[in-house]
């Protein structure tokens, strides 16, 4: 009879994990600058190279293998772990209220020490929905409960503000978050590609100052954060609100943003916005992520975001909520992102 760990308690899950095996590799392998079709293709080929993986081993052996990396130059590198369930164990593919076979078997960690501490939690880790790993979530508790967090209005990145308001992202009393916490939050919000998770957090290796992103030499995007921001230059106190919605609203068509509208907005930003030296040109990736994470599909299968949904997300960090006032983020895949980025940057 098949045994499932998905509905069990945390203690039960830890006991069951003793029979699991895993392999690992460096998650930053394959990072290549640029978002051209060639660069994106090379990233994919490099990241899936089977020769970069270790052999499958019992989880305690993997932890000991990683322990030997502590104190070396590799200790701060992100780690990707692939899990292998023992015979007869079933993984419930409902992950945080959404079906996700893609995310059932791997997990990305910010550093070697982060991986060592969390491998025994399994492939889905500690659920941020209920505080237990693997457990199925009742429909009225699926997703994340949205609550406006005091001070969140100073976070000019809509995605980070959304994750904080939904209780997904940990923030210190000083207003910073670690790369490890940011990676965990992104995976909980549907980012299933380890390479995307690593690449989008490169600037946060030393921590992300959430309340002063414009002041940081590494945080944010080359030009994306210049859209709808009141102040044209960095300041000690980031803008209280992203008020100038009319600039984005002008690109909506029939009350929607599809890949076509985002393409025109992308071109507008690159023609008109001041460049932020030292920051990544990630605007195409931002739009691709938004279409997958909060978008809908029309009758032809084309993704779109209603104007009012994008406005609330961009201006207030508020995602689309279900009837219970909860956000159930959709899967953001590497394949989907590459396809959309190529169309947006065409």
Secondary structure, 3 states (H helix, E strand, C coil): CCEECCCCCHHHHHHHHCCCEEEEEECCCCCCCCCCHHHHHHHHHHHCCHHHCCCCEEHHHHHHHHHCCCCCCCCCCCEEEEEECCCCEECCCEECCEECHHHCCEEEECCHHHHHHHHHHCCCCECCCCCCECCCCCHHHCCEECCCCCCHHHCCCHHHHHHHHCCCCCCCCCCEECHHHHHHHHHHCCECCHHHHHHCCHHHCCCEEHHHHHHCCCCCECCHHHCCCCCCCCCCCCCCCCCCCHHHHCCCECCEECHHHHHHHHHHHHHHCCCCCCCECCHHHHHHHHHHHHCEECCCCCEEEEHHHHHHHHHHCCCCCCCCCEECCCCECHHHHHHHHHHHCC
